[in-house]
Amino acid sequence: MFTGIIETLGKVTALRHDQGNLHITVESAIATELKIDQSVAHNGVCLTVIALTDGTHTVTAIEETLNKSSLGQLKVGDLVNLERCMQMNARLDGHIVQGHVDQTAICTGFAALDGSWEYTFAYDAAAGNVTVEKGSICVNGISLTVVNSKANSFSVAIIPYTFEHTNLQQVREGSVVNLEFDIIGKYVARLMQR
């Protein structure tokens, strides 16, 4: 369980394909605090730490994960949003995030405003996922508030702190991002279908 509040940025230092899997090695400020078998969200995808070295950790993304997320598009040198799992005695500053990416989206709009940034993302609505005005959405693991919700797109407004401390600083029109829709909204949508 995560909150969508990014703890730090990591830098991809190695990528190794192994059959249908991708082993991803990431350098970060939290690597020395991690342990084998720990869950860490990488751009919103919950992955298990399988190896540690001085200043890096390695995780494995299986084919199912690669098909539903943008992790297969990572390159050495890319920045990755990292968040360790939530502590049960801590405040929930973002929203309930599982680290289970529902689908990807494409950035269709980016605007630098007077002291903030606005991003618009389009996604395939055929999967049945929805957003609502002022509801929560997780983009690359970041808990954000939806503005301008439409049937297959939405926008988010980004404050300077989020822009500077996440990999949104690298997202522009055409970039592919990971989306995790609000878990409560997903359950309500499923119940309404019955």
N, C-alpha and C positions, 0 to 999 in steps of 0.2 A: 504494500500500500504506500502511495506517495501523495504529495500535496501539490505538485506542480510548481513549487518554488525552487528554482534552480540553485544548486549549491555552489557549483563552480563550472568553468569551462575546461574541457580536456582537449588534447590535440592527438589526432590519430597518427601513430608512429609506424604501424605495420598492419597489413591486411594479408591473410593467408586463406586461400580456398582449399577446402578439404571435402571432396565429394560435393554434396549439396549445401554444405555449411560454409560459413565465413567466420574466421577467427579474427577478432578486432583487438589490436593493442592500442591502449590510450595512455598518454602521459598526463598527469594532473597533480594538483596540490593535495588531493585527498588519497592518492594511491598508497601512501605509507600507512594510512589508517584502515585500509580495507583488509578483508580476510577472504580466503578461499570459500566459495559457496555462498557469498553474500549477494543479495539482490541490489543492483544499481540500475537506474533508468538512464538510458543513452538516447538522447533526442526523444524521450518519452517511451522508449521500449525497455521493459524490464528484462535484464539479462543477468546471468549468473557469472560471478568472477570465477575463472578456472585456473588462472595463473597470476603470480605477482613477481615483479622484479623491482629493482631500486627505482622508484618513481613512476612505474607503469603497472597497469593491470590488463589482463586479457579476458575477453568474453567471447562466447560463440553465438552466432545468429544462425538458426536452422532455416531450411528452405521456406517453411511456412511464414516465418518472421520476415524473411527477405521479400517474399511475395506481397506482404501486406504493409510493408514500411519502405522508407527510403534508405535504409541502412546499406543495401546493395550498391548504392550509388556513391558511397563514401570513397574518398581518396586520401592517401597519405598527406598529412598537413591540414586536413579539414578540422574545424572546431566542432566539438560535440557538447551539448548541454548535459550535465551530470547531476543526478540527485540520488542520494542514498535513501533507503526505505525510511518511512516515518517511524518515529519513536512514539509509543502509545501514551507517554506522559507529556507530550509536547503539544503546542497549539497547532491547529490546522489552519495555517495562514492562507492557503490557496483554496482548493476544493478536493474532494475525494477522487484520486487518480489511481488507477490500477496498474498502469504500465503496460496495458494491452492495447496496442494501436489498432484502431478500427479500419482505417484506410489512409491513403495519402491525398493530398490536395496540391494544387498548383497556385502559386502566387500570381494573381492577375492584375494586381495594382499595388503600387508603393508610392507613398507621398510623404515627403518631409514637410511637416507643418511647423508652426512657430513654437518650437520647444518640444514637439512630440512627433510621432510617426504613425501613419495609418497604413495598414496592410489589408488587402482583400484577397481571399482565397476561394477558389472554386473546387468543388468535389463532386463525385458521381453520386447523385441522390438515389440512384436505383438500389443502393445498399440499404436504404431505409433509415439512414441517420439524419437527424434534424438538429438545427440550432434554434434558439429563441433569443429575442432581444434581452440584453442584460443577463443572459444565462452564462454558464461556464463552458469553456472549450479548452482543450489542451493541444497546443501547437508545438511540436518538437519538444514535448515534455513541459511546456510553460503553461501554467494556469492563467488564462486570460478571460476577459469579459467580452461577450459578443455585442457588436453594434451592427446595425444594418443587416439583419438576418433575412435571407431570401431562401427559396426552395433548394438551391444547390450552391449557394455561396454565402459568405459572411465577411464582415470586416472586424478588425480589432484595432484599438488605439494603444500605442506603446509609450510609456513614460521613459525619460532618459536613462534611469537606472536599469530598467529591463533591457533597453537597447544596448547599453554598454556592457552588461554582464551576461548576455546570452548570445547564441549564434544568429539571432535575428539581424544582427548587424551585417550579416553576409547574405541575407535573403532579399532577393529582388524579383521582378517579374520573370516568370518562367521557372523559378526555383520550386523544387518538390519538397513538401514538408509532411510530417506525420501528424495525424489527427486522432485524438481519443475523445469521443463525444461523452457528455455527462452521463454517468452510470444510472442516475435516477431517471433522467430523460429517456434512456434506452429501455428501461423497464416499463415506464409509462407507455411508450410507443408500442412495445410488444403486447402489453395488455390491451391496448386499444385495437389492435389487429384481431384479437380473439372475438 
